[in-house]
Amino acid sequence: MHRDIARRTTALLPVLAAVLSACASRTAAVTGPVSVPGVRAVATATNMEIRFDTLVAYVMDADVVFFGEQHDDPETHRVEFGLLDALGRSGRPVVLSLEMFERDAQVALDDYLAGRTTEAAFLARSRPWERYVTDYRPMVELARARGWPVVAANVPRSLASAVGRKGLSALDTLTAVERRWAATDLQCPRDAYHARFMDDMKGHSAGGAAPSPGDSLPTAIAERYYLAQCVKDETMAESIANAMRRAPSNAIVVHYNGAFHSDYGQGTAERLRRRAGELRLAIITAVPMVDPSEATAQGHDGRADYLIFTKRIPPKAAVIR
C-alpha cells in the first residue's frame, strides 16, 4: 500500500512543478478588487443577480459558509479560491474545512501547514484527490501562507466503503482509534434528504456497468449507500463543530464539499445545525453552465442561499492553471 501511495505522489510531482509558480503568485495576490470575472451570482431570496463583492459582503455575516461544488469543474475551483481569498481579507480569523481530506490525514496536514514536513511527504501521507494540485492546492497554500487552520473533515473512505457494504454495524468492529475517525453521534433518518438520495440512486448500476434506461440500484444496496452518506455528513458536521469550538469567537469557517452534501440546507449543513443550532450558516452552490449569461434561478428553488453560475469547460478543454 505504501508503494502505491508513493507512486501516486510521484505521478503528482511533475504536475505540481508545472503549476507551482502560478499557484504561488495567486497565493500572494491578497490585495486588489474583490472580483472573479466570468461568473454570475444570484441571491435566491430575491432572485436578483448580485455582484461578487456583494456576495462576499453578504456571507461575511455567517459563522459557517458552505460551498457546494461540482468536483470536475475548473471554473468552480477558480471561484472557490476567489471567495476564500476575499473572505480572508475581512480581518476575521478563517478556518478552511475540506471534504477532500479525511480525518486520519489531519496530523499530516497540520505538519505541512506548520512547516514540519515537505509537501511531497504531506501528499504521500494524506491520500490527496486525483486533481488536488489543480483544484484544491491553491486554497491549502493560501491557508498555509496566512496561518489559517485547515480541517480534514471527512470520514476515511475505507470506513465509508465498509458501511456501504455492511451497514453501520461495520463501525462496531473498529478499534478505539479507528472509531474516532467517524462521528460519535450518527443519525440517518428517512427524511427529505433520504428521499433525495434514493431518487439520485435511480439510474446507477449496482455492478459498475452503464445502467440501461429505467435501471436502478436494488433498494437494499441504495439504503446501505445512504448510511455511508450519512456517516460522511455526520463526520464533516462534527469536524466543523469541533473546529468552531477551537477557533476564536469571531472566526468564519469556509467548508467546501460536493453540492449534494449541502444543497437545500440538508446533509452536512443540517447535521451541523443539530450540533450547533446557534450558528449562522450561508449556503452557496456552484452551477456550471454552457452559457452562464442565460442562467436563471428557475428550477433551483430552495437549493441554496446563493447560486453561482460558472461557464462549464469541457474536460478536454480544461487546462492546468
N, C-alpha and C positions, 0 to 999 in steps of 0.2 A: 504494500500500500504506500509506503514511504517513497518507493521508486516511482510510482505513478504520480504522486504529488510533485516530486522533483521534475518529472518530465513535463507536467502541465506548467510548472513555474518556468522552466527553461523555454517552453514554447511562448510564454508571455513576454519574455525579456526583449526580443527584437522589436515587438510592437511597442513595448514600454519605452525603449530607447528612441523610437521614432517620434513619440508624442511628448517626450519628457520636457523639451524646451517650450513647446506650445502650452502644455499644462502649467508649467512654472509661470509663464507670462500671464496666463489667466488668473492664477492664484494671486499674483502680485497686484493685479488691477483692481484695487479695492476702493478707488475713488472715481468720481465721474457720475454721469446721469444714471438714474435707476431705470433702465430700459432693456428690453430684449426684443430686438426688431423681428418682424415677421410672424408674430403671434397675435391672436386676439383673445381677450379675456371678457367674460360675461358674468355679471353678478346675477345669480338666479333669482334672488328675492325680488328684483325689479325687472329682470330680463333685459337689462341695459348693458351695452358694451362699456367697458371701463378701460382706462389706460393701465399699463403695467405698474406704474408707480402708484396709482390709486389702489390697485390690488394689494401691493405691498403695504400701503398705509392701513388698509382695512384689516389684513391678517395680523398686523403688528400688535393688535389688542388681544390676540389669543394667547393662551398658555401653551397649547399644542397645535401645530399645523400639520395636518395630514395631506400629503401629496400623493395622489393615486396615479400611477403611470402605466403605460403600455411598455413592457420591458424592451421591445425591439425597435423603438422609435428614436433615432438620433436627435431630432429636434426637441422632443420632450426632455431629453437629458440636458440639452443646452438651456432650456427654461429652468430646469431644476437647479442647475448651478447658478443661474442668474438670480433666482429667488433667494437661495441661501446666501449668496454674496450680498444682496440688498438688505436682507434681514440682519446680517452681521454688522452692517454699518449703522444700525439703530442705536448702538450703545448698550443694548440689553445682552446679558450673557446668553450664548446659544449652545444648545445641545443638539448634535446631529444623531439621528436614530435611523437605522437601516434594516430593512427586511433582508438585505443581501448578505449580511453576515450573521452567523449563528452563535449562540451564547458561549459555546465551548471555545470560540475563537477570540473571546474578549481579552484574554491575557495577551495573546499575540498582537492584537490591535493596540492595546494600551502600551505595550513595549515599543511598538513602532512609533506611536504618537509622541512618546516621551524620549525618543531618540536612543533607546537602549538596544535597538536591533536594526538591521538593514531592511530595506524594502523587499529585497529578494527573500530574506529569511521570513519576513512577515507573510508574504504571499505563499511561501511553502507551508506555513503552519495554519493558514486561515481558510483554505478552500475557496478562493475568490470565484465569483461567477465568471463565465467564459468571456464576457465583454466588460470585465471590470475596468481594464485600462482606459477604454474609450468612454464608458458610461458613468462610472462611479468614482474613479480615482481622482478626478478634479475636485470633487467635494471633500473627499478624505484629505487631500493635500491642503485644501483651504482650511479645514478644521485644524490640521496639524500646524499650519503657519500661524493661526490665530490662537492656538492653545485651547480649542474647544474639545470637550469630551465627544467621543463617538461611541454609540451604543450598538453592540452586536445583538440585535433584538430578537432574532428568530430562533425557533427550536432547531436543533440539528436535524438535517434531512433524514438521517438514518432512523431517528426516533419517529418522525412523522411517517416515514415509509412503513415502519413496524406497525404503527396504529392503523395505517391504511390496509394492512394485510390481516391484522388480528384483532383490531378494535382497541379500546382503551385499556383492556387487560394487559396489553403488551408493556405498559408502563409499570405494571406490578412486578415485572421480572428484572427491573433495573437495579443497579447498585445505588446506594445513597448519593454518591457523587453524580452518577448519570441522571438520577431523578431530578436533580436541581437544574438540569438544562431545560426542563419543561415547567410550565406554570404550576404552582401549587394548587390553585383553585381552577378546576376545569368544569365548565358548564356548556352543554351542547343542546340547547332547546330546539324543538321542532317549531321554529318561528318563521317570520318572513324571510330571514336570511337563509334558513334551511330550505325554504321553498325556492328561493332564487338560485341557490347552489344546485339543488336537484334538477331544476329546469336547465341549468347550464350544462349539466352532465348528459343531457339528451344529445345524441349525435356523437358521443365519444365511444370509441370501441374499447371493450374490455381486453382485447388481445393485442392492441397496438396497431392493428391494421386500419386502413382508411374505412370509416364506417359507411355503410350504404344508407340511402335516404330512409329516414324513419328509424334507423338503428339507435340503440341506446344502451348504456351500461345496465346490467342487471341491478335491480334495486338494492340488493344486499351489498354489492360492491360499492355502489354510489354512497350508501349510508356510511360505510367504513371510511370512504374518502372524505365524507363530511366530518367525521370525527377527527381525521387528520387535519383538516382545515381548521377546525375548532382549536386544536392544540396549537397550531401556528398563531391564530388570532389571540388566544388567551396568553400565550407566551410573549408575544410582542406587546400586548397591552400591559402585562405585568412588568416587562422590561422598561417601558415608558414610565409607568407609575413609579418604579424604583428610581429611575433616573431623575424624575422630578423631585423626589424626596431628598436626593443628594445635591441637587442644584441650588443655586441662590434663589431667593424668593421671587425675584423678578426675571428669572430665566424663561426663555422660549425654546421649546423642543420642536424641531422640524423632523418629521418622520416620513420616510419615503417607502412606499410599498406598491405592489400591484394594485390597480384600481379596485379590483373586486373586494379587497380587504377593507376598504373604507367607503366605497360608494353607498349612498343612501344613509350614511351615518351608522352602518351596520358593521359586522365583523370586528376588526380590531378596535375601531372607534367606539362601538357600543360596549365592548368589554372594558375599555378604559373608563368609560363613564360609570360602569358598575363599580369600579375600584376607586374612582376619584371623581364623583359627580360634580364637585365644585369647580372643576377645571373648565376653562373656556376653550372650546375646540373650533377650529376653522378647517373645512374640508375642501380641497382643490382636486379636481380631476382633469387630467390632460386627455384631449380627444384628437388624435391625429386625423387629418382630413386631406383629401386630394386638393381641395381649394378652400382654405380656411376663410377666405373673404365671403364665401357663400354660406358659411355655417351659421346655424341658429341654435338656441336652446331647446327648440321643439324636439320632443322625443327623449329629453333628458330630465324630465320633471322630477325634482326631489333628489337628484343624483349627487349633488354637491352644493356647497355654498358658492363656489366659483368654478366655472368651466374655462379651460384654456385650450383654444383650438390651434393646433400646430399643423404645419404642412408635412404630410407624410412623405418620406423619402423612400422609394423602393429599395429593398435590400441591396441590389446590385449597384445602385447609385450612391449608397451611403459611403462616406469617406471617413478615414481616420483623422480625427482632428486633435 
